[in-house]
């Protein structure tokens, strides 16, 4: 079966799921009062297919519709860094991405080891090198007969923003109610909160507008691209920005 018919077969047999998105609303009563933060909750619906990993474990892959977005951060954004500039328009084709971060139980089922420091079946796997992440994708491709890979940096930012332009997909600020991060430091108009100092189970916080979880906080995530100092000459078609592939087979997991 050709790749085209494989993709069409997947699309024609997608399952539906419901998810709740949470956004932040900041309101000020007068020039002297502190902003009031309220959370707005809306239920949405998405499409996905499941990959069987064995041991009664599945990996849910969400259907992401492509589109155009502005990649990078504006000069006025708090905490921005130089490698997020300049802003530029990028076109992203349709693709699929995991609904959750890969859990330790999923990684163990496929790789027969769990390198994580913070132990927990439903916690995200961590202490994973880029080469180990590539090997995970390769084994998943071999198991399913489908092509799995890391997201490109453009694809990752596209799903992280999820059709928003604010610093976070849920609004202009972040709170400990919405993500697992170093909450002892406030951002924007929000106050500080409790820093858990460990990873948390995937999916316990609200989803973003694309029905994906933990795009903000919990763990860092690998992308397909090489790292670059800035976005000058970066691809505008969503593909990975790779300088060379000469050393990609030298790493070991």
Order of alpha helices (4+ residues) and beta strands (2+ residues): alpha-beta-beta-beta-beta-beta-beta-alpha-alpha-alpha
